[in-house]
Amino acid sequence: MKVAAGFDDVPTLSQAVLLVVVVAAVFGLGIQAFGQSASKKTLLHRVTL
């Protein structure tokens, strides 16, 4: 039973790690895109001013 339980734990652990990595990547890309759009907006504001 211990071996079976360990076998069950490994996929869920790898899935959890994969989920965390994917979420972190999406979150990082979102922050990057937001930062770029924000810098573009400030650049436009500077040009208009």
Phi and psi restraints in degrees (range 20) as a CNS / XPLOR table:
assign (resid 1 and name C) (resid 2 and name N)
       (resid 2 and name CA) (resid 2 and name C) 1.0 -63.2 20.0 2
assign (resid 2 and name N) (resid 2 and name CA)
       (resid 2 and name C) (resid 3 and name N) 1.0 -42.5 20.0 2
assign (resid 2 and name C) (resid 3 and name N)
       (resid 3 and name CA) (resid 3 and name C) 1.0 -62.4 20.0 2
assign (resid 3 and name N) (resid 3 and name CA)
       (resid 3 and name C) (resid 4 and name N) 1.0 -43.1 20.0 2
assign (resid 3 and name C) (resid 4 and name N)
       (resid 4 and name CA) (resid 4 and name C) 1.0 -64.3 20.0 2
assign (resid 4 and name N) (resid 4 and name CA)
       (resid 4 and name C) (resid 5 and name N) 1.0 -41.5 20.0 2
assign (resid 4 and name C) (resid 5 and name N)
       (resid 5 and name CA) (resid 5 and name C) 1.0 -64.1 20.0 2
assign (resid 5 and name N) (resid 5 and name CA)
       (resid 5 and name C) (resid 6 and name N) 1.0 -43.0 20.0 2
assign (resid 5 and name C) (resid 6 and name N)
       (resid 6 and name CA) (resid 6 and name C) 1.0 -62.5 20.0 2
assign (resid 6 and name N) (resid 6 and name CA)
       (resid 6 and name C) (resid 7 and name N) 1.0 -39.2 20.0 2
assign (resid 6 and name C) (resid 7 and name N)
       (resid 7 and name CA) (resid 7 and name C) 1.0 -62.6 20.0 2
assign (resid 7 and name N) (resid 7 and name CA)
       (resid 7 and name C) (resid 8 and name N) 1.0 -38.7 20.0 2
assign (resid 7 and name C) (resid 8 and name N)
       (resid 8 and name CA) (resid 8 and name C) 1.0 -70.0 20.0 2
assign (resid 8 and name N) (resid 8 and name CA)
       (resid 8 and name C) (resid 9 and name N) 1.0 -34.9 20.0 2
assign (resid 8 and name C) (resid 9 and name N)
       (resid 9 and name CA) (resid 9 and name C) 1.0 -69.9 20.0 2
assign (resid 9 and name N) (resid 9 and name CA)
       (resid 9 and name C) (resid 10 and name N) 1.0 -35.7 20.0 2
assign (resid 9 and name C) (resid 10 and name N)
       (resid 10 and name CA) (resid 10 and name C) 1.0 -61.1 20.0 2
assign (resid 10 and name N) (resid 10 and name CA)
       (resid 10 and name C) (resid 11 and name N) 1.0 -50.4 20.0 2
assign (resid 10 and name C) (resid 11 and name N)
       (resid 11 and name CA) (resid 11 and name C) 1.0 -61.8 20.0 2
assign (resid 11 and name N) (resid 11 and name CA)
       (resid 11 and name C) (resid 12 and name N) 1.0 -41.8 20.0 2
assign (resid 11 and name C) (resid 12 and name N)
       (resid 12 and name CA) (resid 12 and name C) 1.0 -64.7 20.0 2
assign (resid 12 and name N) (resid 12 and name CA)
       (resid 12 and name C) (resid 13 and name N) 1.0 -38.2 20.0 2
assign (resid 12 and name C) (resid 13 and name N)
       (resid 13 and name CA) (resid 13 and name C) 1.0 -65.2 20.0 2
assign (resid 13 and name N) (resid 13 and name CA)
       (resid 13 and name C) (resid 14 and name N) 1.0 -45.9 20.0 2
assign (resid 13 and name C) (resid 14 and name N)
       (resid 14 and name CA) (resid 14 and name C) 1.0 -65.1 20.0 2
assign (resid 14 and name N) (resid 14 and name CA)
       (resid 14 and name C) (resid 15 and name N) 1.0 -37.1 20.0 2
assign (resid 14 and name C) (resid 15 and name N)
       (resid 15 and name CA) (resid 15 and name C) 1.0 -64.8 20.0 2
assign (resid 15 and name N) (resid 15 and name CA)
       (resid 15 and name C) (resid 16 and name N) 1.0 -41.3 20.0 2
assign (resid 15 and name C) (resid 16 and name N)
       (resid 16 and name CA) (resid 16 and name C) 1.0 -63.4 20.0 2
assign (resid 16 and name N) (resid 16 and name CA)
       (resid 16 and name C) (resid 17 and name N) 1.0 -44.5 20.0 2
assign (resid 16 and name C) (resid 17 and name N)
       (resid 17 and name CA) (resid 17 and name C) 1.0 -62.4 20.0 2
assign (resid 17 and name N) (resid 17 and name CA)
       (resid 17 and name C) (resid 18 and name N) 1.0 -43.9 20.0 2
assign (resid 17 and name C) (resid 18 and name N)
       (resid 18 and name CA) (resid 18 and name C) 1.0 -61.9 20.0 2
assign (resid 18 and name N) (resid 18 and name CA)
       (resid 18 and name C) (resid 19 and name N) 1.0 -42.5 20.0 2
assign (resid 18 and name C) (resid 19 and name N)
       (resid 19 and name CA) (resid 19 and name C) 1.0 -61.7 20.0 2
assign (resid 19 and name N) (resid 19 and name CA)
       (resid 19 and name C) (resid 20 and name N) 1.0 -44.5 20.0 2
assign (resid 19 and name C) (resid 20 and name N)
       (resid 20 and name CA) (resid 20 and name C) 1.0 -61.9 20.0 2
assign (resid 20 and name N) (resid 20 and name CA)
       (resid 20 and name C) (resid 21 and name N) 1.0 -43.3 20.0 2
assign (resid 20 and name C) (resid 21 and name N)
       (resid 21 and name CA) (resid 21 and name C) 1.0 -63.2 20.0 2
assign (resid 21 and name N) (resid 21 and name CA)
       (resid 21 and name C) (resid 22 and name N) 1.0 -44.7 20.0 2
assign (resid 21 and name C) (resid 22 and name N)
       (resid 22 and name CA) (resid 22 and name C) 1.0 -63.7 20.0 2
assign (resid 22 and name N) (resid 22 and name CA)
       (resid 22 and name C) (resid 23 and name N) 1.0 -45.8 20.0 2
assign (resid 22 and name C) (resid 23 and name N)
       (resid 23 and name CA) (resid 23 and name C) 1.0 -61.5 20.0 2
assign (resid 23 and name N) (resid 23 and name CA)
       (resid 23 and name C) (resid 24 and name N) 1.0 -43.3 20.0 2
assign (resid 23 and name C) (resid 24 and name N)
       (resid 24 and name CA) (resid 24 and name C) 1.0 -62.7 20.0 2
assign (resid 24 and name N) (resid 24 and name CA)
       (resid 24 and name C) (resid 25 and name N) 1.0 -41.3 20.0 2
assign (resid 24 and name C) (resid 25 and name N)
       (resid 25 and name CA) (resid 25 and name C) 1.0 -64.4 20.0 2
assign (resid 25 and name N) (resid 25 and name CA)
       (resid 25 and name C) (resid 26 and name N) 1.0 -46.5 20.0 2
assign (resid 25 and name C) (resid 26 and name N)
       (resid 26 and name CA) (resid 26 and name C) 1.0 -63.2 20.0 2
assign (resid 26 and name N) (resid 26 and name CA)
       (resid 26 and name C) (resid 27 and name N) 1.0 -42.6 20.0 2
assign (resid 26 and name C) (resid 27 and name N)
       (resid 27 and name CA) (resid 27 and name C) 1.0 -61.8 20.0 2
assign (resid 27 and name N) (resid 27 and name CA)
       (resid 27 and name C) (resid 28 and name N) 1.0 -44.6 20.0 2
assign (resid 27 and name C) (resid 28 and name N)
       (resid 28 and name CA) (resid 28 and name C) 1.0 -63.2 20.0 2
assign (resid 28 and name N) (resid 28 and name CA)
       (resid 28 and name C) (resid 29 and name N) 1.0 -42.5 20.0 2
assign (resid 28 and name C) (resid 29 and name N)
       (resid 29 and name CA) (resid 29 and name C) 1.0 -63.9 20.0 2
assign (resid 29 and name N) (resid 29 and name CA)
       (resid 29 and name C) (resid 30 and name N) 1.0 -40.4 20.0 2
assign (resid 29 and name C) (resid 30 and name N)
       (resid 30 and name CA) (resid 30 and name C) 1.0 -62.2 20.0 2
assign (resid 30 and name N) (resid 30 and name CA)
       (resid 30 and name C) (resid 31 and name N) 1.0 -43.8 20.0 2
assign (resid 30 and name C) (resid 31 and name N)
       (resid 31 and name CA) (resid 31 and name C) 1.0 -64.4 20.0 2
assign (resid 31 and name N) (resid 31 and name CA)
       (resid 31 and name C) (resid 32 and name N) 1.0 -41.0 20.0 2
assign (resid 31 and name C) (resid 32 and name N)
       (resid 32 and name CA) (resid 32 and name C) 1.0 -61.4 20.0 2
assign (resid 32 and name N) (resid 32 and name CA)
       (resid 32 and name C) (resid 33 and name N) 1.0 -48.1 20.0 2
assign (resid 32 and name C) (resid 33 and name N)
       (resid 33 and name CA) (resid 33 and name C) 1.0 -62.8 20.0 2
assign (resid 33 and name N) (resid 33 and name CA)
       (resid 33 and name C) (resid 34 and name N) 1.0 -42.0 20.0 2
assign (resid 33 and name C) (resid 34 and name N)
       (resid 34 and name CA) (resid 34 and name C) 1.0 -63.3 20.0 2
assign (resid 34 and name N) (resid 34 and name CA)
       (resid 34 and name C) (resid 35 and name N) 1.0 -42.8 20.0 2
assign (resid 34 and name C) (resid 35 and name N)
       (resid 35 and name CA) (resid 35 and name C) 1.0 -63.2 20.0 2
assign (resid 35 and name N) (resid 35 and name CA)
       (resid 35 and name C) (resid 36 and name N) 1.0 -41.3 20.0 2
assign (resid 35 and name C) (resid 36 and name N)
       (resid 36 and name CA) (resid 36 and name C) 1.0 -64.8 20.0 2
assign (resid 36 and name N) (resid 36 and name CA)
       (resid 36 and name C) (resid 37 and name N) 1.0 -44.8 20.0 2
assign (resid 36 and name C) (resid 37 and name N)
       (resid 37 and name CA) (resid 37 and name C) 1.0 -65.5 20.0 2
assign (resid 37 and name N) (resid 37 and name CA)
       (resid 37 and name C) (resid 38 and name N) 1.0 -38.1 20.0 2
assign (resid 37 and name C) (resid 38 and name N)
       (resid 38 and name CA) (resid 38 and name C) 1.0 -65.2 20.0 2
assign (resid 38 and name N) (resid 38 and name CA)
       (resid 38 and name C) (resid 39 and name N) 1.0 -43.2 20.0 2
assign (resid 38 and name C) (resid 39 and name N)
       (resid 39 and name CA) (resid 39 and name C) 1.0 -65.4 20.0 2
assign (resid 39 and name N) (resid 39 and name CA)
       (resid 39 and name C) (resid 40 and name N) 1.0 -37.0 20.0 2
assign (resid 39 and name C) (resid 40 and name N)
       (resid 40 and name CA) (resid 40 and name C) 1.0 -64.6 20.0 2
assign (resid 40 and name N) (resid 40 and name CA)
       (resid 40 and name C) (resid 41 and name N) 1.0 -40.8 20.0 2
assign (resid 40 and name C) (resid 41 and name N)
       (resid 41 and name CA) (resid 41 and name C) 1.0 -63.8 20.0 2
assign (resid 41 and name N) (resid 41 and name CA)
       (resid 41 and name C) (resid 42 and name N) 1.0 -45.0 20.0 2
assign (resid 41 and name C) (resid 42 and name N)
       (resid 42 and name CA) (resid 42 and name C) 1.0 -64.3 20.0 2
assign (resid 42 and name N) (resid 42 and name CA)
       (resid 42 and name C) (resid 43 and name N) 1.0 -37.6 20.0 2
assign (resid 42 and name C) (resid 43 and name N)
       (resid 43 and name CA) (resid 43 and name C) 1.0 -62.4 20.0 2
assign (resid 43 and name N) (resid 43 and name CA)
       (resid 43 and name C) (resid 44 and name N) 1.0 -44.0 20.0 2
assign (resid 43 and name C) (resid 44 and name N)
       (resid 44 and name CA) (resid 44 and name C) 1.0 -62.6 20.0 2
assign (resid 44 and name N) (resid 44 and name CA)
       (resid 44 and name C) (resid 45 and name N) 1.0 -41.7 20.0 2
assign (resid 44 and name C) (resid 45 and name N)
       (resid 45 and name CA) (resid 45 and name C) 1.0 -62.0 20.0 2
assign (resid 45 and name N) (resid 45 and name CA)
       (resid 45 and name C) (resid 46 and name N) 1.0 -41.8 20.0 2
assign (resid 45 and name C) (resid 46 and name N)
       (resid 46 and name CA) (resid 46 and name C) 1.0 -64.5 20.0 2
assign (resid 46 and name N) (resid 46 and name CA)
       (resid 46 and name C) (resid 47 and name N) 1.0 -39.6 20.0 2
assign (resid 46 and name C) (resid 47 and name N)
       (resid 47 and name CA) (resid 47 and name C) 1.0 -65.8 20.0 2
assign (resid 47 and name N) (resid 47 and name CA)
       (resid 47 and name C) (resid 48 and name N) 1.0 -43.7 20.0 2
assign (resid 47 and name C) (resid 48 and name N)
       (resid 48 and name CA) (resid 48 and name C) 1.0 -68.7 20.0 2
assign (resid 48 and name N) (resid 48 and name CA)
       (resid 48 and name C) (resid 49 and name N) 1.0 -35.0 20.0 2
